[in-house]
Amino acid sequence: MFTNREGLVRDVVVGGHVGLNDHEMIEFSILGDARKGVSKTTTMDFWRANFGLFRTLVERVPWETVLKGKGVQEGWTFFKKEVLKAQEQAIPMCGKTNHWRRRPVWLNRELLLGLRKKRRVYHLWKKRQATQEEYRDLVRSCREEIRKAKAQLELNLATVVRDNKKCFYKYINNKKRAKENIHPLLDADGNIATKDEEKAEVLNAFFASVFNSETSYPQGTQPPELEDRDGEQNIPPIIQEETVNDLLRHLDTHKSMGPDGIHPREMKELAEGLPRHSPSFISSPGKQGRSQRTGGLPM
């Protein structure tokens, strides 16, 4: 008997023959988790978020006064602290639902009420308190509404696939019967990584190696603003408020947050309010416009 993982089976016993066949039966026990683990991961619930309160809390800070005389790193640290403080008050947290407890994406409130009504009529039919025709009519109606809801959902996902790729591929992957896992990886030292944590470290080291320590751009490339211009490469770039505001307005809100804990949705909500405050680490040219560690914007 071959298994793809050690300790997967036990109590292997070779039994008797099946009827007059010369093949022998094999009995064994499969070791597996009988209970699914409950995820304790929490995420921000933007459906219940109060972005008006969030913007008010951020705008209430006197940025001109508190950021005066601060360097880029100190100013960014203070800005991040205030944004995270406003985030705790305006955006509630919710637990991530398990795959088995999650409702289908196409199941809206009207369909849910229709399915509950069908279940009630079914029990009434079994008790001879409703006719079979009434139950069959509800079954046909629910089946038709479910078909329309699925078709409308797939049409919406295909329409906005350019702006929201994550939801599109999430829906496609949920349709797959077999889940694909990452195969063992080989790290820089030649060791084989088999555990999920080891694979994550190998992938993280590979992606980090693409970027050098001087800039946040891939090796061998430079942004057009920092290219050599007849010996003017030592002149610090000027970062304008309009440029930063335009970048904030075009952030992809479906992306995950970075290590700073600030979600792109929050920064996009603050796009109209930040230029009025003109934080020094965004609007000031020279060394305050660039990060002292990476040479890029703290954003």
VMD Tcl script that draws the C-alpha trace (Angstrom):
set ca {
  {0.00 0.00 0.00}
  {1.41 3.40 -1.03}
  {0.47 6.75 0.54}
  {1.62 10.28 -0.25}
  {2.16 11.09 3.44}
  {3.67 9.17 6.32}
  {1.29 8.14 9.10}
  {-1.83 8.43 6.94}
  {-3.06 4.84 7.53}
  {-2.68 2.27 10.30}
  {-4.06 -1.09 11.45}
  {-3.48 -2.70 8.06}
  {-4.86 -6.24 8.11}
  {-4.93 -8.69 5.22}
  {-8.29 -10.48 5.30}
  {-9.78 -13.39 3.42}
  {-10.85 -13.86 -0.16}
  {-13.85 -12.24 -1.82}
  {-16.07 -15.16 -2.79}
  {-14.26 -17.49 -5.18}
  {-11.81 -14.76 -6.26}
  {-8.12 -15.25 -5.52}
  {-7.72 -11.56 -4.54}
  {-7.35 -10.85 -0.84}
  {-9.11 -8.10 1.09}
  {-7.12 -5.44 2.96}
  {-8.61 -3.60 5.91}
  {-7.02 -0.42 7.23}
  {-7.84 2.77 9.16}
  {-7.36 6.23 7.65}
  {-6.07 8.82 10.09}
  {-7.63 12.21 9.54}
  {-8.95 15.17 11.45}
  {-12.56 14.53 12.31}
  {-13.13 18.17 13.13}
  {-12.28 21.19 11.07}
  {-10.24 23.89 12.74}
  {-11.99 27.18 13.38}
  {-10.20 30.17 11.90}
  {-9.61 33.06 14.30}
  {-8.40 35.41 11.57}
  {-10.16 38.77 11.56}
  {-10.55 41.25 8.74}
  {-12.05 44.71 8.29}
  {-15.78 44.81 7.59}
  {-16.14 47.59 5.01}
  {-19.88 46.94 4.68}
  {-20.42 48.34 8.21}
  {-17.64 50.93 8.04}
  {-18.38 54.60 8.74}
  {-16.09 56.37 6.28}
  {-17.59 59.75 7.14}
  {-16.40 59.33 10.73}
  {-13.07 58.00 9.45}
  {-12.44 61.09 7.31}
  {-13.58 63.40 10.13}
  {-11.16 61.84 12.62}
  {-8.25 62.16 10.18}
  {-9.15 65.73 9.18}
  {-9.41 66.73 12.83}
  {-5.63 66.35 13.27}
  {-3.74 69.67 12.74}
  {-1.24 68.23 10.27}
  {0.55 71.52 9.57}
  {1.40 71.91 13.26}
  {2.17 68.37 14.34}
  {4.35 67.55 11.31}
  {6.33 70.78 11.38}
  {10.04 70.07 11.80}
  {9.65 66.29 11.59}
  {11.63 64.15 9.17}
  {10.08 61.86 6.61}
  {10.28 58.71 8.73}
  {9.05 60.40 11.90}
  {6.23 62.12 10.02}
  {5.17 58.89 8.36}
  {5.16 57.08 11.71}
  {2.92 59.75 13.23}
  {0.60 59.74 10.21}
  {0.27 55.95 10.31}
  {-0.47 56.03 14.03}
  {-3.32 58.52 13.57}
  {-4.80 56.62 10.62}
  {-4.75 53.33 12.52}
  {-6.35 55.05 15.52}
  {-9.17 56.35 13.31}
  {-9.47 52.93 11.70}
  {-10.17 51.28 15.06}
  {-13.04 53.70 15.75}
  {-14.68 53.82 12.32}
  {-14.12 50.39 10.75}
  {-15.32 47.32 12.68}
  {-13.60 43.95 12.48}
  {-15.22 40.63 11.65}
  {-14.03 37.04 11.61}
  {-13.32 35.28 8.35}
  {-15.97 32.67 7.68}
  {-15.01 29.09 6.99}
  {-15.46 27.76 3.46}
  {-18.02 25.23 4.66}
  {-20.12 27.84 6.50}
  {-20.00 30.44 3.77}
  {-23.13 31.15 1.79}
  {-23.02 31.01 -2.01}
  {-22.23 34.36 -3.58}
  {-25.38 34.30 -5.67}
  {-27.67 33.73 -2.65}
  {-29.41 37.05 -2.00}
  {-32.13 37.82 0.52}
  {-35.03 37.19 -1.85}
  {-33.70 33.77 -2.82}
  {-33.07 32.87 0.81}
  {-36.66 33.72 1.75}
  {-37.91 31.73 -1.24}
  {-35.91 28.64 -0.23}
  {-37.18 28.88 3.34}
  {-40.74 29.08 2.06}
  {-40.15 26.02 -0.11}
  {-38.89 24.12 2.94}
  {-41.96 25.11 4.96}
  {-44.33 24.04 2.20}
  {-42.46 20.74 1.90}
  {-43.05 19.94 5.58}
  {-46.69 20.98 5.21}
  {-47.03 18.68 2.19}
  {-45.61 15.78 4.20}
  {-48.20 16.48 6.89}
  {-50.94 16.60 4.18}
  {-51.56 20.30 4.91}
  {-50.49 21.45 1.42}
  {-50.94 20.03 -2.05}
  {-48.19 18.54 -4.15}
  {-48.89 21.07 -6.92}
  {-48.13 23.97 -4.54}
  {-44.80 22.42 -3.60}
  {-43.88 21.69 -7.23}
  {-44.66 25.27 -8.25}
  {-42.31 26.57 -5.55}
  {-39.61 24.12 -6.63}
  {-39.82 25.32 -10.25}
  {-39.85 28.96 -9.18}
  {-36.81 28.59 -6.90}
  {-34.90 26.63 -9.54}
  {-35.53 29.35 -12.13}
  {-34.56 32.16 -9.74}
  {-31.34 30.36 -8.76}
  {-30.43 29.90 -12.42}
  {-31.00 33.60 -13.12}
  {-29.03 34.67 -10.03}
  {-26.04 32.53 -11.01}
  {-26.11 33.83 -14.58}
  {-26.35 37.45 -13.39}
  {-23.45 36.95 -10.95}
  {-21.21 35.46 -13.64}
  {-22.12 38.31 -16.00}
  {-21.23 40.90 -13.34}
  {-17.91 39.20 -12.57}
  {-17.00 39.04 -16.25}
  {-17.94 42.70 -16.76}
  {-15.71 44.05 -13.97}
  {-12.88 41.53 -14.35}
  {-10.43 44.30 -15.31}
  {-11.05 46.18 -12.07}
  {-11.73 43.28 -9.72}
  {-9.68 40.24 -10.70}
  {-9.62 38.82 -7.17}
  {-13.36 38.10 -6.98}
  {-13.37 36.66 -10.50}
  {-10.59 34.14 -9.87}
  {-11.95 33.36 -6.41}
  {-15.25 32.35 -7.99}
  {-13.45 30.27 -10.63}
  {-11.27 28.49 -8.06}
  {-14.30 27.63 -5.95}
  {-15.71 25.81 -8.97}
  {-12.70 23.48 -9.12}
  {-13.19 20.07 -7.61}
  {-9.50 19.41 -6.98}
  {-7.41 21.87 -4.99}
  {-3.93 22.46 -6.35}
  {-1.09 22.68 -3.84}
  {2.36 24.17 -4.34}
  {4.97 21.50 -5.01}
  {8.18 21.33 -2.92}
  {10.53 24.23 -3.64}
  {14.30 24.51 -3.69}
  {15.80 27.41 -1.71}
  {19.03 29.28 -2.41}
  {21.11 26.82 -0.34}
  {19.81 23.80 -2.22}
  {17.48 22.60 0.53}
  {14.01 21.29 -0.32}
  {11.14 23.16 1.34}
  {8.12 20.95 1.97}
  {6.21 22.76 4.74}
  {3.94 25.71 4.00}
  {6.01 28.06 6.20}
  {9.22 27.05 4.43}
  {7.63 27.53 0.99}
  {6.42 30.98 2.01}
  {9.93 31.95 3.10}
  {11.43 30.71 -0.19}
  {8.89 32.64 -2.27}
  {9.33 35.76 -0.14}
  {13.11 35.62 -0.52}
  {12.78 35.20 -4.28}
  {10.42 38.15 -4.73}
  {12.54 40.32 -2.43}
  {15.65 39.50 -4.47}
  {14.08 41.17 -7.52}
  {14.27 44.55 -5.76}
  {17.55 46.02 -4.62}
  {18.08 47.82 -1.33}
  {18.57 51.24 -2.91}
  {15.19 51.68 -4.56}
  {11.81 50.02 -4.61}
  {12.07 49.32 -8.36}
  {13.24 46.08 -10.00}
  {16.95 45.69 -10.60}
  {18.17 47.20 -13.83}
  {15.25 49.60 -14.11}
  {14.57 53.11 -12.90}
  {11.43 55.22 -12.92}
  {11.33 57.87 -15.63}
  {11.51 60.62 -13.00}
  {14.87 59.38 -11.66}
  {16.70 58.63 -14.90}
  {19.95 60.44 -15.65}
  {19.42 63.79 -17.33}
  {22.80 65.25 -18.30}
  {24.34 65.03 -14.85}
  {21.18 66.07 -13.00}
  {20.68 62.67 -11.34}
  {21.77 64.05 -7.94}
  {19.03 66.66 -7.91}
  {16.19 65.38 -5.68}
  {12.83 64.93 -7.42}
  {9.94 67.25 -6.65}
  {6.83 65.42 -5.48}
  {3.62 67.34 -6.13}
  {0.36 66.99 -4.25}
  {-1.61 66.51 -7.47}
  {0.51 63.48 -8.40}
  {0.06 61.84 -5.01}
  {-3.66 62.61 -5.02}
  {-4.06 61.05 -8.47}
  {-2.24 57.89 -7.36}
  {-4.43 57.61 -4.27}
  {-7.62 57.99 -6.28}
  {-6.58 55.15 -8.61}
  {-5.62 52.66 -5.90}
  {-6.97 49.15 -6.34}
  {-9.28 48.73 -3.35}
  {-9.47 44.96 -3.90}
  {-5.81 44.49 -3.00}
  {-4.75 43.36 0.46}
  {-3.18 45.72 2.97}
  {0.56 46.02 3.30}
  {2.76 45.48 6.38}
  {1.84 48.96 7.64}
  {-1.72 47.77 8.37}
  {-3.41 50.44 6.20}
  {-5.83 49.13 3.58}
  {-5.88 50.70 0.07}
  {-9.60 51.38 0.56}
  {-8.76 53.70 3.47}
  {-6.14 55.63 1.52}
  {-8.55 56.04 -1.39}
  {-11.17 57.45 0.98}
  {-8.59 59.97 2.21}
  {-7.53 61.01 -1.30}
  {-9.60 64.20 -1.22}
  {-8.63 65.13 2.33}
  {-4.88 64.64 2.31}
  {-3.96 67.49 -0.09}
  {-5.77 70.01 2.11}
  {-3.54 69.06 5.03}
  {-0.35 68.85 2.93}
  {1.71 66.53 5.15}
  {5.38 67.34 4.90}
  {6.44 63.84 3.92}
  {4.12 63.99 0.86}
  {4.34 67.52 -0.43}
  {7.83 68.69 0.50}
  {10.55 68.28 -2.12}
  {14.04 67.08 -1.47}
  {14.97 64.70 1.29}
  {11.57 65.02 2.95}
  {9.89 63.83 -0.23}
  {11.87 60.62 -0.33}
  {12.25 57.86 2.21}
  {15.65 57.79 3.89}
  {15.69 54.01 3.81}
  {14.39 53.03 0.37}
  {14.52 56.25 -1.64}
  {10.80 56.00 -2.36}
  {7.69 57.50 -0.91}
  {6.49 56.16 2.44}
  {3.18 55.55 0.68}
}
mol new
graphics top color blue
foreach p $ca { graphics top sphere $p radius 0.5 }
foreach p [lrange $ca 0 end-1] q [lrange $ca 1 end] { graphics top cylinder $p $q radius 0.2 }
display resetview
